[in-house]
Amino acid sequence: MIPVWLSRMLGLPGAVSFRRYHSVVRAAGLLADEARTLDAAALRDQLRIEARGLPAHPATGRLLALVREAASRTVGLRAFDEQLIACCALLSGHGVEMDTGEGKTL
């Protein structure tokens, strides 16, 4: 078995830690009430503003809060924190493997 530090140094699949995205997802949770108060036009405008520069810039808590609210309004599903972490990882150029039932469709 290869030690974790060596796996990360070699960039092997499954060796990347996504802990760094937890603070972004926590920020999204804190901004949820603000996103909920926006009407449809304001939500759309804010999403456009936040999405500028993606994927070159990493996801922000505000962007994730807005995306979570938009998904809730349009398809009636609220993204879980694990799904937002996966979103951050994808926007950072990482591949993400999720188990059955973890919400890949959303």
Backbone hydrogen bonds, N-H to C=O, Kabsch-Sander energy under -0.5 kcal/mol:
donor,donor_aa,acceptor,acceptor_aa,energy
7,S,3,P,-2.2
8,R,4,V,-2.5
9,M,5,W,-1.8
10,L,6,L,-2.3
11,G,7,S,-0.9
12,L,7,S,-2.4
15,A,12,L,-1.8
21,Y,18,F,-1.7
22,H,19,R,-1.8
25,V,21,Y,-2.2
26,R,22,H,-2.4
27,A,23,S,-2.0
28,A,24,V,-1.9
29,G,25,V,-1.9
30,L,26,R,-1.8
31,L,27,A,-1.4
32,A,29,G,-0.9
35,A,31,L,-2.1
36,R,32,A,-2.2
37,T,33,D,-1.1
38,L,35,A,-1.0
43,L,39,D,-2.7
44,R,40,A,-2.3
45,D,41,A,-2.4
46,Q,42,A,-2.6
47,L,43,L,-2.3
48,R,44,R,-2.1
49,I,45,D,-2.1
50,E,46,Q,-2.7
51,A,47,L,-2.3
52,R,48,R,-0.7
52,R,49,I,-0.8
54,L,51,A,-2.0
56,A,53,G,-1.1
57,H,53,G,-1.1
64,L,60,T,-2.4
65,A,61,G,-2.3
66,L,62,R,-2.3
67,V,63,L,-2.6
68,R,64,L,-2.6
69,E,65,A,-2.0
70,A,66,L,-2.5
71,A,67,V,-2.5
72,S,68,R,-2.0
73,R,69,E,-2.2
74,T,70,A,-2.4
75,V,71,A,-2.3
76,G,71,A,-0.7
76,G,72,S,-0.6
77,L,71,A,-1.1
79,A,77,L,-0.5
83,Q,80,F,-0.5
84,L,80,F,-1.7
85,I,81,D,-2.3
86,A,82,E,-2.0
87,C,83,Q,-1.9
88,C,84,L,-2.3
89,A,85,I,-2.3
90,L,86,A,-2.6
91,L,87,C,-2.6
92,S,88,C,-1.2
93,G,90,L,-1.6
94,H,89,A,-2.6
98,M,96,V,-0.5
102,E,99,D,-1.8
